[in-house]
Amino acid sequence: MATKKILWPTDLSENSQKALPVVSSLAQAYGAEVHVLYVLEDIGPFGAWYGDFELSQIEALSRVHREKAEERLDDICRSNLSGCPLYIRHTAAGDPASEILKAIDKEKPDFVIIARQGKTGRFDSGSVAEKVFRHSSIPVIAVPV
């Protein structure tokens, strides 16, 4: 099996970034492109939590969140993946596990490299990593943190 694409989903946490040395070394060894995915949580359903905001205000908040996340992703990629043949940054909004599985279907990577624990520090049956393990159609490499 020739490795051409690697998917690295991140929640931008220190834990998720601990997978970067593995991502970088495998990408360089195989000459593979790295697809970096960050999933923003959709704040629409939490509107009541934030108070009575108009839809345009929620959209503006989402836009700012996406812009900040993309800036952070750029910084992480430049600092950690500059030696890779190619990296492509993706952002999505929604449930992280579902969006990772959609990215697998769309981008057709050869495997996923994911930190066993993200920002919550948990690895349990409700975690994003666990859902990806259970439902992925391709190999998933879990990096201990």
N, CA, C and O atoms as a DFTB+ gen file, in Angstrom:
580 C
 N C O
     1  1       0.843      -1.179       0.000
     2  2       0.000       0.000       0.000
     3  2       0.893       1.249       0.000
     4  3       1.692       1.448       0.915
     5  1       0.752       2.059      -1.003
     6  2       1.494       3.315      -1.076
     7  2       0.756       4.375      -0.272
     8  3      -0.446       4.571      -0.449
     9  1       1.463       5.044       0.592
    10  2       0.863       6.084       1.422
    11  2       1.026       7.424       0.725
    12  3       2.140       7.907       0.525
    13  1      -0.111       8.020       0.357
    14  2      -0.102       9.307      -0.346
    15  2      -0.712      10.435       0.480
    16  3      -0.342      11.599       0.325
    17  1      -1.667      10.074       1.378
    18  2      -2.373      11.090       2.160
    19  2      -2.520      10.634       3.602
    20  3      -2.797       9.469       3.887
    21  1      -2.324      11.593       4.503
    22  2      -2.510      11.370       5.933
    23  2      -3.495      12.422       6.431
    24  3      -3.385      13.593       6.066
    25  1      -4.452      12.020       7.255
    26  2      -5.380      12.964       7.882
    27  2      -4.991      13.115       9.345
    28  3      -4.892      12.132      10.080
    29  1      -4.771      14.363       9.759
    30  2      -4.508      14.661      11.164
    31  2      -5.595      15.607      11.672
    32  3      -5.539      16.807      11.404
    33  1      -6.585      15.081      12.403
    34  2      -7.579      15.956      13.018
    35  2      -7.027      16.518      14.331
    36  3      -6.380      15.806      15.099
    37  1      -7.289      17.785      14.573
    38  2      -6.797      18.432      15.787
    39  2      -7.882      19.299      16.403
    40  3      -8.718      19.868      15.701
    41  1      -7.854      19.389      17.728
    42  2      -8.732      20.337      18.416
    43  2      -7.918      21.540      18.902
    44  3      -8.390      22.338      19.713
    45  1      -6.691      21.656      18.393
    46  2      -5.752      22.737      18.696
    47  2      -5.182      22.665      20.113
    48  3      -4.476      23.579      20.539
    49  1      -5.479      21.596      20.842
    50  2      -4.975      21.453      22.206
    51  2      -3.530      20.970      22.195
    52  3      -3.036      20.467      21.186
    53  1      -2.864      21.131      23.335
    54  2      -1.499      20.617      23.486
    55  2      -1.489      19.104      23.280
    56  3      -0.576      18.566      22.653
    57  1      -2.505      18.420      23.807
    58  2      -2.563      16.967      23.646
    59  2      -2.611      16.566      22.179
    60  3      -1.869      15.681      21.753
    61  1      -3.473      17.207      21.407
    62  2      -3.595      16.805      20.001
    63  2      -2.308      17.089      19.230
    64  3      -1.987      16.382      18.275
    65  1      -1.576      18.115      19.639
    66  2      -0.331      18.458      18.952
    67  2       0.793      17.463      19.239
    68  3       1.809      17.456      18.544
    69  1       0.612      16.627      20.254
    70  2       1.625      15.611      20.546
    71  2       1.688      14.550      19.452
    72  3       2.629      13.757      19.415
    73  1       0.705      14.525      18.566
    74  2       0.727      13.601      17.429
    75  2       1.574      14.151      16.280
    76  3       1.907      13.412      15.353
    77  1       1.921      15.422      16.329
    78  2       2.627      16.057      15.210
    79  2       3.970      15.423      14.839
    80  3       4.259      15.309      13.648
    81  1       4.797      15.009      15.787
    82  2       6.048      14.364      15.370
    83  2       5.810      13.096      14.546
    84  3       6.553      12.819      13.605
    85  1       4.791      12.337      14.894
    86  2       4.455      11.124      14.141
    87  2       3.933      11.508      12.760
    88  3       4.332      10.921      11.753
    89  1       3.045      12.490      12.718
    90  2       2.491      12.960      11.443
    91  2       3.619      13.430      10.527
    92  3       3.701      13.019       9.369
    93  1       4.473      14.279      11.046
    94  2       5.551      14.852      10.243
    95  2       6.527      13.785       9.754
    96  3       6.903      13.775       8.582
    97  1       6.935      12.894      10.645
    98  2       7.926      11.893      10.234
    99  2       7.357      10.919       9.210
   100  3       8.059      10.543       8.271
   101  1       6.102      10.502       9.365
   102  2       5.504       9.594       8.383
   103  2       5.268      10.300       7.047
   104  3       5.469       9.707       5.987
   105  1       4.847      11.553       7.098
   106  2       4.638      12.304       5.852
   107  2       5.954      12.449       5.092
   108  3       5.998      12.285       3.873
   109  1       7.013      12.754       5.813
   110  2       8.314      12.903       5.161
   111  2       8.839      11.562       4.649
   112  3       9.393      11.487       3.553
   113  1       8.665      10.510       5.439
   114  2       9.160       9.188       5.037
   115  2       8.458       8.672       3.785
   116  3       9.088       8.059       2.923
   117  1       7.149       8.923       3.686
   118  2       6.367       8.416       2.555
   119  2       6.175       9.445       1.445
   120  3       5.650       9.116       0.382
   121  1       6.594      10.680       1.678
   122  2       6.329      11.724       0.695
   123  2       4.840      12.006       0.576
   124  3       4.343      12.337      -0.500
   125  1       4.131      11.872       1.694
   126  2       2.668      11.999       1.698
   127  2       2.229      13.419       2.030
   128  3       2.902      14.140       2.766
   129  1       1.090      13.803       1.473
   130  2       0.498      15.086       1.846
   131  2      -0.277      14.891       3.144
   132  3      -0.823      13.819       3.405
   133  1      -0.312      15.944       3.947
   134  2      -1.004      15.916       5.229
   135  2      -2.238      16.796       5.127
   136  3      -2.149      17.961       4.741
   137  1      -3.376      16.241       5.469
   138  2      -4.620      17.001       5.544
   139  2      -4.892      17.257       7.021
   140  3      -5.126      16.330       7.796
   141  1      -4.857      18.529       7.392
   142  2      -5.047      18.952       8.772
   143  2      -6.488      19.424       8.909
   144  3      -6.935      20.292       8.158
   145  1      -7.213      18.857       9.863
   146  2      -8.634      19.189      10.022
   147  2      -8.913      19.703      11.421
   148  3      -8.571      19.063      12.415
   149  1      -9.541      20.874      11.484
   150  2     -10.060      21.406      12.741
   151  2     -11.563      21.576      12.583
   152  3     -12.038      22.133      11.593
   153  1     -12.306      21.088      13.575
   154  2     -13.765      21.183      13.540
   155  2     -14.220      22.167      14.604
   156  3     -13.980      21.980      15.797
   157  1     -14.883      23.219      14.142
   158  2     -15.474      24.193      15.050
   159  2     -16.816      23.648      15.506
   160  3     -17.577      23.096      14.712
   161  1     -17.095      23.805      16.773
   162  2     -18.412      23.402      17.234
   163  2     -19.426      24.405      16.709
   164  3     -19.197      25.614      16.742
   165  1     -20.533      23.896      16.231
   166  2     -21.605      24.738      15.712
   167  2     -22.289      25.413      16.892
   168  3     -22.889      24.734      17.725
   169  1     -22.210      26.741      16.978
   170  2     -22.791      27.435      18.130
   171  2     -24.285      27.689      17.971
   172  3     -24.943      28.114      18.921
   173  1     -24.821      27.438      16.797
   174  2     -26.247      27.658      16.571
   175  2     -27.145      27.025      17.619
   176  3     -28.020      27.705      18.155
   177  1     -26.958      25.734      17.933
   178  2     -27.825      25.089      18.915
   179  2     -27.686      25.650      20.324
   180  3     -28.547      25.409      21.170
   181  1     -26.610      26.401      20.590
   182  2     -26.394      26.943      21.919
   183  2     -26.862      28.386      22.037
   184  3     -26.509      29.080      22.990
   185  1     -27.653      28.837      21.075
   186  2     -28.115      30.219      21.051
   187  2     -28.750      30.670      22.349
   188  3     -28.521      31.793      22.796
   189  1     -29.545      29.805      22.960
   190  2     -30.206      30.166      24.215
   191  2     -29.177      30.407      25.315
   192  3     -29.387      31.247      26.190
   193  1     -28.089      29.691      25.274
   194  2     -27.032      29.848      26.266
   195  2     -26.398      31.232      26.159
   196  3     -26.066      31.853      27.169
   197  1     -26.235      31.703      24.934
   198  2     -25.602      32.993      24.712
   199  2     -26.570      34.157      24.866
   200  3     -26.135      35.307      24.910
   201  1     -27.835      33.900      24.946
   202  2     -28.818      34.958      25.072
   203  2     -29.528      35.219      23.761
   204  3     -29.382      34.468      22.797
   205  1     -30.287      36.275      23.740
   206  2     -31.056      36.612      22.549
   207  2     -30.190      37.370      21.547
   208  3     -30.101      38.597      21.579
   209  1     -29.566      36.623      20.674
   210  2     -28.773      37.214      19.612
   211  2     -29.493      37.005      18.297
   212  3     -30.200      36.016      18.105
   213  1     -29.305      37.933      17.414
   214  2     -29.844      37.768      16.068
   215  2     -28.956      36.792      15.308
   216  3     -27.785      36.607      15.638
   217  1     -29.531      36.177      14.293
   218  2     -28.792      35.217      13.486
   219  2     -27.519      35.840      12.920
   220  3     -26.478      35.184      12.865
   221  1     -27.596      37.089      12.504
   222  2     -26.410      37.747      11.932
   223  2     -25.288      37.862      12.962
   224  3     -24.111      37.781      12.609
   225  1     -25.647      38.051      14.236
   226  2     -24.628      38.138      15.282
   227  2     -23.978      36.775      15.521
   228  3     -22.767      36.687      15.724
   229  1     -24.782      35.717      15.496
   230  2     -24.251      34.366      15.667
   231  2     -23.344      34.023      14.488
   232  3     -22.284      33.424      14.671
   233  1     -23.759      34.401      13.281
   234  2     -22.927      34.155      12.097
   235  2     -21.610      34.918      12.188
   236  3     -20.561      34.395      11.810
   237  1     -21.658      36.150      12.686
   238  2     -20.433      36.945      12.841
   239  2     -19.503      36.305      13.870
   240  3     -18.291      36.249      13.662
   241  1     -20.065      35.824      14.974
   242  2     -19.270      35.151      15.993
   243  2     -18.635      33.884      15.429
   244  3     -17.466      33.603      15.693
   245  1     -19.391      33.130      14.664
   246  2     -18.866      31.918      14.028
   247  2     -17.742      32.254      13.057
   248  3     -16.739      31.543      12.990
   249  1     -17.911      33.332      12.309
   250  2     -16.893      33.750      11.340
   251  2     -15.585      34.117      12.061
   252  3     -14.502      33.730      11.623
   253  1     -15.694      34.858      13.158
   254  2     -14.506      35.241      13.923
   255  2     -13.833      33.995      14.506
   256  3     -12.608      33.878      14.472
   257  1     -14.625      33.074      15.035
   258  2     -14.087      31.822      15.578
   259  2     -13.323      31.063      14.496
   260  3     -12.222      30.570      14.740
   261  1     -13.906      30.971      13.301
   262  2     -13.256      30.263      12.190
   263  2     -11.941      30.963      11.806
   264  3     -10.924      30.303      11.595
   265  1     -11.968      32.285      11.718
   266  2     -10.759      33.029      11.346
   267  2      -9.639      32.816      12.361
   268  3      -8.486      32.606      11.984
   269  1      -9.980      32.870      13.651
   270  2      -8.977      32.658      14.705
   271  2      -8.434      31.234      14.648
   272  3      -7.233      31.018      14.807
   273  1      -9.317      30.264      14.421
   274  2      -8.888      28.865      14.328
   275  2      -7.961      28.671      13.136
   276  3      -6.958      27.965      13.239
   277  1      -8.288      29.289      12.008
   278  2      -7.448      29.161      10.817
   279  2      -6.074      29.793      11.035
   280  3      -5.068      29.263      10.565
   281  1      -6.027      30.922      11.745
   282  2      -4.742      31.541      12.074
   283  2      -3.912      30.607      12.947
   284  3      -2.715      30.427      12.720
   285  1      -4.559      30.018      13.943
   286  2      -3.862      29.090      14.850
   287  2      -3.371      27.864      14.082
   288  3      -2.246      27.407      14.286
   289  1      -4.221      27.332      13.195
   290  2      -3.813      26.187      12.371
   291  2      -2.606      26.536      11.510
   292  3      -1.669      25.745      11.398
   293  1      -2.628      27.710      10.907
   294  2      -1.491      28.143      10.085
   295  2      -0.206      28.162      10.909
   296  3       0.836      27.689      10.454
   297  1      -0.284      28.711      12.125
   298  2       0.889      28.766      12.996
   299  2       1.401      27.365      13.321
   300  3       2.601      27.103      13.246
   301  1       0.487      26.469      13.680
   302  2       0.862      25.094      14.023
   303  2       1.497      24.404      12.821
   304  3       2.531      23.750      12.954
   305  1       0.891      24.547      11.668
   306  2       1.407      23.889      10.461
   307  2       2.778      24.426      10.073
   308  3       3.685      23.654       9.760
   309  1       2.932      25.748      10.092
   310  2       4.230      26.342       9.738
   311  2       5.325      25.887      10.701
   312  3       6.457      25.634      10.288
   313  1       4.985      25.786      11.977
   314  2       5.973      25.410      12.987
   315  2       6.319      23.929      12.972
   316  3       7.448      23.556      13.292
   317  1       5.366      23.084      12.606
   318  2       5.552      21.649      12.786
   319  2       5.537      20.814      11.516
   320  3       6.001      19.674      11.523
   321  1       5.016      21.355      10.436
   322  2       4.877      20.556       9.218
   323  2       5.640      21.133       8.031
   324  3       5.426      20.719       6.891
   325  1       6.518      22.076       8.292
   326  2       7.217      22.732       7.183
   327  2       8.097      21.771       6.389
   328  3       8.372      22.020       5.216
   329  1       8.539      20.687       7.003
   330  2       9.356      19.720       6.291
   331  2       8.562      18.707       5.489
   332  3       9.141      17.877       4.789
   333  1       7.250      18.765       5.584
   334  2       6.390      17.817       4.868
   335  2       6.256      18.247       3.408
   336  3       6.328      19.436       3.097
   337  1       6.060      17.276       2.515
   338  2       5.918      17.620       1.094
   339  2       4.785      18.615       0.831
   340  3       4.934      19.530       0.021
   341  1       3.670      18.436       1.508
   342  2       2.514      19.307       1.297
   343  2       1.569      19.135       2.469
   344  3       1.327      18.014       2.916
   345  1       1.032      20.237       2.970
   346  2      -0.049      20.128       3.946
   347  2      -1.189      21.023       3.499
   348  3      -0.992      22.117       2.969
   349  1      -2.383      20.514       3.732
   350  2      -3.601      21.212       3.332
   351  2      -4.454      21.366       4.576
   352  3      -4.746      20.390       5.268
   353  1      -4.848      22.586       4.853
   354  2      -5.618      22.903       6.051
   355  2      -7.104      22.914       5.718
   356  3      -7.528      23.516       4.731
   357  1      -7.895      22.238       6.561
   358  2      -9.347      22.209       6.395
   359  2      -9.999      22.640       7.707
   360  3      -9.505      22.322       8.788
   361  1     -11.104      23.362       7.605
   362  2     -11.939      23.614       8.774
   363  2     -13.357      23.212       8.415
   364  3     -13.783      23.313       7.265
   365  1     -14.072      22.755       9.427
   366  2     -15.468      22.369       9.260
   367  2     -16.196      22.788      10.527
   368  3     -15.566      23.143      11.523
   369  1     -17.512      22.748      10.489
   370  2     -18.313      23.061      11.670
   371  2     -19.280      21.921      11.912
   372  3     -19.878      21.389      10.977
   373  1     -19.428      21.549      13.171
   374  2     -20.355      20.480      13.524
   375  2     -19.777      19.577      14.592
   376  3     -18.915      19.984      15.371
   377  1     -20.263      18.344      14.618
   378  2     -19.786      17.344      15.564
   379  2     -18.404      16.866      15.108
   380  3     -18.266      16.400      13.977
   381  1     -17.384      16.969      15.957
   382  2     -16.033      16.621      15.520
   383  2     -15.891      15.208      14.944
   384  3     -15.303      15.046      13.875
   385  1     -16.406      14.203      15.614
   386  2     -16.261      12.832      15.104
   387  2     -16.939      12.679      13.747
   388  3     -16.374      12.073      12.837
   389  1     -18.132      13.218      13.607
   390  2     -18.854      13.124      12.329
   391  2     -18.098      13.832      11.213
   392  3     -18.025      13.327      10.092
   393  1     -17.540      14.989      11.512
   394  2     -16.804      15.746      10.495
   395  2     -15.497      15.051      10.115
   396  3     -15.080      15.109       8.958
   397  1     -14.855      14.401      11.070
   398  2     -13.645      13.632      10.753
   399  2     -14.001      12.480       9.822
   400  3     -13.298      12.228       8.844
   401  1     -15.089      11.783      10.123
   402  2     -15.516      10.666       9.272
   403  2     -15.909      11.158       7.876
   404  3     -15.651      10.474       6.886
   405  1     -16.526      12.331       7.793
   406  2     -16.844      12.913       6.479
   407  2     -15.562      13.240       5.706
   408  3     -15.480      13.016       4.499
   409  1     -14.569      13.769       6.414
   410  2     -13.293      14.096       5.763
   411  2     -12.609      12.835       5.244
   412  3     -11.969      12.863       4.193
   413  1     -12.741      11.736       5.972
   414  2     -12.183      10.461       5.511
   415  2     -12.839      10.069       4.196
   416  3     -12.157       9.684       3.246
   417  1     -14.162      10.168       4.143
   418  2     -14.881       9.813       2.911
   419  2     -14.527      10.746       1.753
   420  3     -14.376      10.300       0.616
   421  1     -14.396      12.028       2.041
   422  2     -14.158      13.013       0.982
   423  2     -12.705      13.013       0.492
   424  3     -12.459      12.993      -0.714
   425  1     -11.758      13.035       1.411
   426  2     -10.344      13.198       1.047
   427  2      -9.647      11.879       0.728
   428  3      -8.605      11.872       0.073
   429  1     -10.212      10.767       1.186
   430  2      -9.645       9.431       0.924
   431  2      -8.192       9.297       1.396
   432  3      -7.330       8.873       0.626
   433  1      -7.914       9.658       2.667
   434  2      -6.552       9.465       3.156
   435  2      -6.262       7.975       3.335
   436  3      -7.177       7.153       3.387
   437  1      -4.989       7.649       3.426
   438  2      -4.601       6.257       3.638
   439  2      -4.762       5.853       5.096
   440  3      -5.051       4.696       5.401
   441  1      -4.573       6.814       5.994
   442  2      -4.825       6.562       7.406
   443  2      -4.978       7.881       8.148
   444  3      -4.685       8.955       7.622
   445  1      -5.449       7.764       9.393
   446  2      -5.656       8.908      10.278
   447  2      -4.656       8.783      11.420
   448  3      -4.428       7.690      11.938
   449  1      -4.071       9.889      11.803
   450  2      -3.234       9.920      13.002
   451  2      -3.918      10.872      13.973
   452  3      -4.118      12.049      13.670
   453  1      -4.273      10.350      15.140
   454  2      -5.034      11.142      16.103
   455  2      -4.469      10.928      17.505
   456  3      -4.061       9.821      17.857
   457  1      -4.450      11.982      18.290
   458  2      -4.034      11.856      19.686
   459  2      -5.124      11.118      20.453
   460  3      -6.314      11.315      20.212
   461  1      -4.701      10.273      21.371
   462  2      -5.687       9.499      22.137
   463  2      -6.552      10.392      23.006
   464  3      -7.687      10.036      23.324
   465  1      -6.036      11.536      23.390
   466  2      -6.794      12.463      24.225
   467  2      -6.687      13.852      23.632
   468  3      -5.613      14.294      23.224
   469  1      -7.815      14.529      23.595
   470  2      -7.816      15.907      23.123
   471  2      -7.862      16.865      24.288
   472  3      -7.271      16.618      25.339
   473  1      -8.571      17.963      24.093
   474  2      -8.573      19.012      25.108
   475  2      -9.249      18.608      26.403
   476  3      -8.965      19.186      27.452
   477  1     -10.151      17.613      26.352
   478  2     -10.816      17.205      27.586
   479  2      -9.918      16.332      28.440
   480  3     -10.138      16.206      29.645
   481  1      -8.890      15.717      27.820
   482  2      -8.006      14.841      28.563
   483  2      -8.609      13.475      28.820
   484  3      -8.049      12.681      29.577
   485  1      -9.741      13.192      28.200
   486  2     -10.420      11.911      28.428
   487  2     -10.271      11.022      27.207
   488  3     -10.181      11.494      26.074
   489  1     -10.248       9.740      27.466
   490  2     -10.329       8.754      26.391
   491  2     -11.358       7.748      26.868
   492  3     -11.029       6.776      27.548
   493  1     -12.589       7.989      26.507
   494  2     -13.647       7.090      26.941
   495  2     -14.596       6.843      25.785
   496  3     -14.363       7.313      24.672
   497  1     -15.661       6.112      26.046
   498  2     -16.568       5.720      24.957
   499  2     -17.255       6.914      24.309
   500  3     -17.797       6.781      23.212
   501  1     -17.249       8.061      24.948
   502  2     -17.879       9.231      24.359
   503  2     -16.904      10.146      23.646
   504  3     -17.307      11.174      23.101
   505  1     -15.633       9.791      23.640
   506  2     -14.630      10.691      23.076
   507  2     -14.642      10.687      21.556
   508  3     -15.109       9.739      20.924
   509  1     -14.127      11.748      20.994
   510  2     -14.026      11.869      19.537
   511  2     -13.161      10.746      18.980
   512  3     -13.540      10.083      18.015
   513  1     -11.993      10.533      19.593
   514  2     -11.086       9.489      19.100
   515  2     -11.770       8.125      19.101
   516  3     -11.645       7.368      18.139
   517  1     -12.478       7.814      20.154
   518  2     -13.154       6.516      20.239
   519  2     -14.187       6.362      19.126
   520  3     -14.288       5.293      18.525
   521  1     -14.947       7.404      18.847
   522  2     -15.943       7.332      17.768
   523  2     -15.274       7.140      16.413
   524  3     -15.772       6.398      15.567
   525  1     -14.147       7.809      16.212
   526  2     -13.422       7.651      14.949
   527  2     -12.899       6.222      14.832
   528  3     -13.001       5.614      13.767
   529  1     -12.338       5.677      15.918
   530  2     -11.857       4.288      15.894
   531  2     -12.965       3.329      15.505
   532  3     -12.767       2.436      14.682
   533  1     -14.115       3.518      16.094
   534  2     -15.231       2.588      15.882
   535  2     -15.810       2.653      14.468
   536  3     -16.275       1.641      13.944
   537  1     -15.784       3.822      13.857
   538  2     -16.512       4.001      12.595
   539  2     -15.638       4.274      11.372
   540  3     -16.155       4.384      10.260
   541  1     -14.347       4.385      11.556
   542  2     -13.472       4.688      10.424
   543  2     -13.373       3.505       9.469
   544  3     -13.325       2.346       9.881
   545  1     -13.343       3.830       8.193
   546  2     -13.187       2.805       7.156
   547  2     -11.712       2.572       6.816
   548  3     -11.392       1.718       5.990
   549  1     -10.825       3.326       7.447
   550  2      -9.387       3.213       7.187
   551  2      -8.650       3.056       8.518
   552  3      -9.235       3.288       9.576
   553  1      -7.373       2.664       8.477
   554  2      -6.613       2.534       9.721
   555  2      -6.491       3.870      10.459
   556  3      -6.364       4.933       9.851
   557  1      -6.533       3.775      11.784
   558  2      -6.377       4.942      12.647
   559  2      -5.204       4.665      13.584
   560  3      -5.191       3.667      14.303
   561  1      -4.235       5.551      13.564
   562  2      -3.083       5.438      14.453
   563  2      -3.343       6.339      15.648
   564  3      -3.523       7.548      15.500
   565  1      -3.362       5.740      16.842
   566  2      -3.590       6.496      18.073
   567  2      -2.248       6.812      18.714
   568  3      -1.470       5.908      19.019
   569  1      -1.981       8.079      18.915
   570  2      -0.732       8.508      19.538
   571  2      -0.999       8.764      21.014
   572  3      -1.827       9.609      21.355
   573  1      -0.303       8.038      21.899
   574  2      -0.505       8.276      23.332
   575  2       0.007       9.657      23.727
   576  3       0.984      10.154      23.168
   577  1      -0.664      10.263      24.693
   578  2      -0.238      11.588      25.162
   579  2       0.051      11.554      26.643
   580  3       0.422      12.575      27.222
